[in-house]
Each structure stands twice: as C-alpha cells, then as structure tokens.
Amino acid sequence: MSADGLVFTPVRRLAELVRERRLSPVTLAETFLERLERLGSRYNAVVTVTRERALEQARRAEGEIAAGRYRGPLHGIPYGAKDLLATSGGIPTTWGAALFKDRVLGFDATAVRKLEEAGAVLCAKLAMVELAGGMGYRQPNASFTGPGVNPWSRDAWSGGSSSGSGSAVSAGLVPFAIGSETWGSILSPAGNCGVTGLRPTYGRVSRHGAMALCWTLDKLGPLARTADDCGLVLEAIAGCDPADPTTVDRPFRHEPAPAADRRFRFGVLAGVTDGCEPAVRENFEGSLEVLRRVGTVETVTLPDLPYDDITRTILGAEAASAFEDLIESGAIRGLTAPEDRYTPYARDAILAKDYVKALRLRSVMAREADRVLAPLDALVAPGRAAEAPPLTAEVRSAIRGAARDVMGAVGNGAGLPAVAVPNGFGPRGLPTSLQFMGRAWEEGRVLAAAAAYQARTDWHERHADDLE
Amino acid sequence: MTQPEAVRAEVEAMLALVRDRYGDRLAPDELDAVRTAVEGLVQAARALRAVRLDNSSEPAQPFAAYRAEP
C-alpha cells in the first residue's frame, strides 16, 4: 500500500494490517509523525508532536503483538488528542490559550489513559480554539497557534473548537482524533473538514482531565474517517469513571456494520433547513433520497420552546463560573481574539434565577426530545447550515445568538448522541455534512444509520488533493 | 412601561452592574460590544421567563447528598 493510501485508510483496515503483522506500529507511527511535523503547521493543526511518547508506545505495541498479546483494534494505531486533555510525561496542555502555552499538568486524562490501555499511540496534541470557544469568539483567529486552516481550502476555517482534530484527520495527519463538544465543537469541525465526528451521550465518556468549559454540557468524542471507526474509538474510551461522577455504568459495544437488510426510521424536524445555504439544502435533500433506500423518512415537530436560549444560558453561566479567575483577574487580556478579552464580562448579567429556570426547562426539553426520538432511529439534519467560512469572515454562532441551531441546542442541552458525516460539497468546493441524532445512550443506532449511509455513498472516502 | 422600554431598562441595569465591576478595563468600543452581548442575554432570559412551569418542574441537575465512607 502506498503512503498516500495508508494515511487515508480507516482505522478498521489499519487494525487488520497491524494484527496480521503486515504493518509495523513503529512504521505507522513514523509515517504519521513525519506528516504531523511536515504538514501540521500548514493547517495550524498541531500544538505539540509527541514523538518520544509515540515511539515508545509504538515499540511496546509491536513487541506485544509479536508476542501474541493483541489488545484490540486500536493496538498500535496513532491518534491525536485535542489539547484540552491532560497528558503526563512533560507534554504541555495549553487549552489553545497563550496564557497556558507552557503549562504541564503531569497526569493523563481518563480518555488518554483508556486509549493507552487499548494500545493506541499518542502522536500529537491538536490545536483548538482558545478555551474551547467559551469566551465568545467571533473569528477563526482565536487560538495562540493561529486560525485553524481547512485542508480543502487554505482560505477557509477548519473549526471549531476542535479545529486541529478535524483538520488533522482530514489531511491524513492521524487516523483518528479526540475532540470535545459543548455545543458544536465536534460536529462543526467534522462537517467543515469532511470527516466523521461522533458526539457521545453526556456521561458516556469521562471528562476527568479535560478542561471544563461547562460541566453539564461538555462531552468528549472521536473524529475519524468513518462511522465504524468512531464506534471503535468510542468503545475504547466509554465507561464509568469514579473521577467523573457524571459518567454512567452503561456498557457500549460497537457493532461493526448493520445488516444489509436493516431498515431504519428517520425523522426530520419541520423547518430544519430554514436558514441553510442553498447547497446545504440541496445536499441534504440528496441525502434523504439515499436514506429512503434504507428506511422511511417522516417530518416531526418539537413543541415551541426557547431551545437556543435554554442551552445558551446554561453555557454562559457555567462558563462564567468555570473561568471566573481568568475573567475577574483580567487575565483574559492575554487571549488571542480581541473579543475574547472583554465579552465574558457581559455574563455577570445572567441572574441565578434565570440559570435555574434554564435548568428546569432543560428537563422539559429532554423529555420532549426523547418523546419525539423514541419511535425513531435518528433525527437527521444538515450538520452545518453553511460551508466553512473564510478565515477572514465572522463566525456565525448559535452560542452567541448570531444564528439558530435547534438541533445543536436540543442535542447538547439534552446530552444526546449525534454523528456527522460528509454528504457533498458546496459552491466553494468545501464539504457539507449530514447529522444523525438519537436517543440518549443510542450511539449504536446512530452509528449504524451513519454506516448505512456511508455504505451507499463515497463522500467519506474523498480527501483534498492539495496535501503535499 | 412598554415591552421595549422594559427590555431597555433591564439592559441598562445589567450593563450598569458590568460597568461598575469592570468599566475601568473597557474601552468605549469594547463597552459597546459588551452592551450587545448583554442585550442578547437579557432577551434570552426573558424568553425563558415567558415559559410557565409547574411548581413540580425540577432543574436537571445531579445533586446527591454526600457522605465519606464508611
């Protein structure tokens, strides 16, 4: 297999080659380390290449596999972690902020530890929007490593906030990456960069060792080439963790592929494409035609509630508390995006009573979403309303109230799983995406639906050709 | 007071709080941007307040009484 073919090969196939000892984990790590070092800066995708740790882990994997101790499908597989996950061994954890560019935490986040136990090879800490975008940024240039650059067009954004996780997978710098989502930060870079991203159910993956932006909204999940790969990674990182009391003891076992004759029932929220660019609407309609080959599609409605306001109020209040020290001390002056240096002060205007009201309405929202989702396998919708914006453009964000995003508000507010997959291109040659959102703890169903879509399309097999 | 007047009054009251706490750090254009952000937060809060809930509608939160073992 050529190097070009290798770096765009799904984890599932790489794992077969590694297990059969036709591909050395050390060679694999060297291949991706070289690309991270050579191409990472082009996309502002990388904060730290973890060469020493990667080669140590890869050599260990090679020895174990040679000795017949194969751990599973991530054994010997390289990956990158969003730089809000704590790492030991003197590797910095920067949260994308100049304030913390030299900060070393000295321990591994639970997700990083679990991946190590699965035999995965940490090759890089990946770039992100500073403080995961929680300060109200309005532009791509909101990280001390520079704006996330999209592999499909170097004039376009890759984010955010898991910008490096999206672009690194897209450009073949790692086979998979870990990102985080509070509202949109996995699905958005996955959609912008033309890769597959999974936002798990809140409580599925331990947040221990991850930067807290919003304790009741933050979730960790994989970005990879396929829905199947996302399932493999989720199986490795999911599980109850005493260090994160919000994790729940519900086992997750990934099923490789749905049966060829499996039928699905999909719902589409009425008006879900309102405000979308024409190409996004057109590609979504095309996706529905594909989905009708594997199931039914029906229009559904949610009751009229202020979904965006509920989730926005919770996020604003918790972020203001999570970063109280930085805000009160004025240390936010050291952030990159000018608006991140003062916008957080506005959040003192959120009253405790209104935050509690948002939490009460969140219960209603969660029940209503579950009622609508119960008979369905998934709600489907465009992953993003538009192609990735130019690097110089203002970012439209539902978090700031600059755009509406009912799927994101409900999905994140109610802690529901969703997977975004590429489903075409827009007029600027940038990917568009399709999202599948399911009931709580039904990652298996949304992944099966996404896998069924990917079995009938080839958008996920494409990659930008301007990569050398 | 009309609704727009009530919104304006609430925004000004909230902005006064923010200005009192952080005004010495904010340039005029930054204060204008903060005002826009406060307007958004006030509009969101008013949308939440407009929904009536029963007394029994509880917040979604996981508080549990704590006791160290044993």
Interface residues (C-beta under 8 A of the other chain):
Chain A: G136 T216 P245 T246 L305 P306 D308 D309 I310 R312 T313 G316 G330 R333 E339 R341 Y342 T343 Y345 A346 R347 D348 A349 I350 L351 D354 V356 K357 A358 L359 R360 L361 R362 S363 V364 A366 R400 G401
Chain B: M14 L15 L17 V18 R21 Y22 R25 L26 E30 A33 V34 A37 V38 G40 L41 V42 Q43 A44 A45 A47 L48 R49 A50 V51 L53 S57 E58 P59 A60 Q61 P62
